[in-house]
């Protein structure tokens, strides 16, 4: 059976799809043949399938590098629901779970192992890695490896070390948004050899981009929401703005809600589910929302605060219209917002003294001794840390992120880690424990009934409420029993958590010994300012085409005008025939059957025919009319005749 046949069977058997999206099949075949492969596929292009399908085709385990724990966990959960063996290693994970995952990895228990890049700092992980059988290495969000990119993460520079262990291992790099400079840097930094490069178009023919500079955003927003029916996401910069705008929309008669990382896991799950199921039409959200959300029928994305990066804006706007039907991406902005963004960038790059000061205070706060803490994660509430030392939260957060750029710390955002459980003893030992204690027997049988024997070999997500329902007892009673079984070393129970974490990537140093590359920080600041200048040019664009502007930024040569952005639409309106409104409906009504242009013109009065000719030409250009093989005029068939 040929690889091409294999991948189609896999696509159908595991995902239920009959065919691949553009470029997917070519990318997958490149990886299956063992070639280094670089894929630049815009948001919604189906990047994850490009490594998940060949992982099931090839022998060994695909090692996936991903910077976002929440997205990583979501993909693992989705794969397991499809009976694809997958697992993850990331900061904040219980040491026993990480150890079990690494042992299973070496024993080829997984087809895909997702790891966060800091794992490549760990000598323990690398010891296991040397004994593993890999199929290929997939680097997701590959733009993170480039300091010229919008989301540079120095930890990504460690990825190339995998090739030191496996010189012939094929590498796949994937990104949704990278300029030509960043694309070249990705290839250089990963050491890609004889690379097959695949680039999807950044033009979205069904997505209309618009930008409006105005004072009263509320009035314009209501007009837009009334004009564009269907599901919408409104992006804002702060949590406060999310709740404020959602409340305002509700007061104006819309079904709306808000979403941000500060909500409880239960609230986030409920709000997201209501939006996905179209119970909530409008979700006002910070950029914490959207990654991994595959909802095709989003008709509208509005940025209520001025975006500051072309890459992030393109990704967020691109969540509209993935079903290929007409959708809208609108930015509402004021010049003051752009000036404020420039001021924030200037402030967010601390001095070496500030970096050393925050690093020292972090070690004190965590009670971490000098020389200890390497690759150790701690729960870390930024607000409490700032209160302890009378620090400004925003400035402190940015300083910690710059220490991350310097390779000393890793600050992980809060993400939902569901409750997890693993049986740490053999079946015979567990049986003896059940015989000795009826209460133990009850809960073990309930767990096996719900989650199966895989509990003996792996950590599985559990819902204590499901166990409580079977046992006809309370949620607290179940948690209490599971904690007791953990103390007896029969199981390892990790209750649900949703706390941000900080990981020391190196042993804690005396702050005076930090090696800080201030020139790199200055370059990163300039990169941010350059991207802000680009998005400002986009927002203030008066001529040309917004879609073409974005495509050109990402390296697309001579992109055509989209014809549907606000600038293209205004130009069309300006150039449309004066008699369009009057004659369009008359022409459409006459086209009950194909007719030649001359016969159609002759059906009007002689004085009208010149204007009718212009209108026909305009309707042909707009593809409202078309010509058949006999050069007769016909109406273009559409799903939306009105």
Residue, then its C-alpha position, 0 to 999 in steps of 0.5 A: x500500500x502506497x503512503x498516499x493511500x495510507x494517509x487518506x485511510x488515516x485521514x478518514x479513519x481517525x478524523x472522518x474527512x474525505x479529502x485534505x485541505x490545500x497543501x496538506x497532502x503535499x506537506x504530509x508526503x514530504x514528511x513521509x519521504x523523510x525530507x525536511x519540510x517547512x510549511x507556512x499556512x495561515x490561520x485555519x489552514x489545518x497545520x496540526x493535521x500536517x504532523x498528526x497524520x504522518x505520525x500515524x503513518x511512520x514507525x516511532x514517535x513524532x516529537x512535537x515542540x509547542x510553546x502553548x501549554x493550553x493548546x498542547x493539552x487541547x490537541x492531546x485531548x482531541x487525539x485521545x478522543x480519536x484513539x490516537x496515543x498521545x501525551x505531553x511534557x510541560x512545566x508544572x507537571x507532577x514529577x511522577x507523571x513526567x517520569x511515567x510519560x518519559x518511560x512510556x515514550x521510550x517504550x514507544x507507547x505514543x505516536x505523538x509526544x508534545x513537549x514544551x521547549x524548556x524540556x530540552x534544558x533537562x538532562x534527564x529528558x535528554x537521557x530518555x530522548x537518546x533511547x527513544x525511537x523518533x519518526x520526525x520532529x515537528x516544530x509548531x509556532x516555528x516563528x518563536x525561534x526568530x528574534x525578528x519574529x513577533x513572539x521570540x522565545x529563546x528556549x526555541x534555540x535549543x531545538x536544534x540540539x535534538x539533531x545533535x542526537x539524531x543527525x538524520x531526523x527529519x524536521x517539520x517547521x510550521x507557522x501561520x504568520x512569518x515575514x520573509x526575514x523570519x522564514x529565512x531565520x527559521x530555516x537557518x536556526x533549525x538547520x533545515x537541509x534541502x528543505x521542501x517549502x510550502x506556502x499557502x496564500x495569505x489572501x482570504x477571498x471571503x474575508x472583508x477587512x475594514x478599519x475605522x478611525x473614530x471617537x464613538x465606537x459604540x454607535x459604529x459597533x451597533x451598526x456593524x452588528x446589525x448589518x452582519x448577522x451571525x456569530x461574532x468575537x470582539x477583541x479588547x486589550x484588557x479584562x476590564x474592557x471585556x466585561x465593560x463592553x459585554x455589559x454594554x452590549x447586553x444593555x443594548x439588546x444583544x446576547x453577549x458575554x465576556x472571556x479572559x484568563x482571569x475567569x475560573x475554569x468552570x466559567x471559561x468552559x461554560x462561556x466558551x461552550x455557549x458561544x460554540x453552540x451559538x447560545x451566545x452570539x457575541x463573545x468579548x474577549x482578550x487574546x486569551x481566547x481563540x487558540x485551538x478553537x475550530x469554529x467555522x461559522x464566525x461571521x465577524x471579528x472586531x478589534x475594539x482596541x487598536x491592534x499593535x502587531x500585524x501577525x497577531x492581528x492577522x491570526x485573530x481576524x482570521x478566525x472569521x469565515x473559516x467555512x469560506x463564506x463571507x465574513x468581516x474583520x473590522x478594526x475600530x481605533x483612535x490615534x491616541x491608542x496607537x500613541x499609548x501603545x508606543x509609550x507602553x513598548x518604551x516602558x516595557x523594556x527594563x534596565x539591567x538594574x530592574x531585571x536583577x532586582x525583580x529576579x532577586x525578589x522572585x527568588x526571595x518570594x519563592x524561598x529558593x536557595x542560591x544554586x537550587x531550583x533548576x527546572x522546578x516550577x512553582x505556583x505564582x500569583x503575580x498580584x500577590x507577588x507585587x503586593x508583597x514587594x509594592x511593585x507595579x503589576x504591568x511593569x513587573x509582568x513585562x520584566x519577568x517576560x524579559x527574564x524569560x527572553x534572557x533564558x532564566x525564567x519561564x512564566x506560564x499563564x494560567x490554564x485549566x489542568x483537569x483532575x488526573x489520576x494514575x494507579x501506581x501499583x500492580x493489579x494484584x496489589x490493588x486487588x489485595x487493597x480492595x479485599x482489605x477495605x470495602x470503601x477502597x473496592x467501591x471507588x476502584x471499581x467505579x474508576x475502572x468502570x468509568x476510565x478503564x484499565x489504562x489507569x494502570x499505565x498512564x495518567x488519565x483525566x477524571x471527573x470526580x462528579x462522575x465518580x460521585x454519581x456512580x457511588x451515590x455520594x458527595x463530591x467532597x467524599x470522593x476527593x477525600x477518598x482519592x487523597x487517602x488512597x494517594x497517602x497509601x501510595x495506591x494511586x496518584x491523584x492530582x486535583x484540578x488546578x488553574x494557577x499561573x506558574x513560574x519555572x526556574x530554567x537554571x539554578x538560582x543565581x546571585x542577581x549580580x551574576x546574571x548575564x544580560x544581553x541588553x543589545x538583544x533587548x534593545x533589538x526586540x524593542x525596535x522589532x516591536x516598534x517596527x511592527x507597531x509602525x506597520x499596523x499603524x500604516x495598515x489602519x491609516x491606509x487610504x488607498x490600495x487594498x487592506x488584504x493585499x497590504x497584509x499579504x505583501x507584509x507576509x511576503x506574497x509577491x504582487x498580491x491582487x486587490x481583494x475587491x471586498x475590503x472597505x477601500x476596494x468597496x469604496x473605490x467600486x462605489x465611486x466608479x460604479x455607473x450612475x444608473x446602477x441602482x435604477x437599471x440593475x433590478x430591471x436587467x436582473x428581471x429580464x434575465x429569465x433566460x440567457x440573452x445576448x448583450x445586444x438584445x438586452x440593450x435593445x430591450x431598453x429605450x435608445x436614450x437608455x442604452x449607453x447607460x445600460x451598457x455600462x451597468x452590464x459591464x459593471x455587473x460582469x466585472x462584479x460576477x453578478x452576471x456571466x457569459x455562457x459558451x454562446x456569449x449570452x448573458x446569464x445570472x451567476x447562481x448564488x446561495x444568497x440571491x438577495 
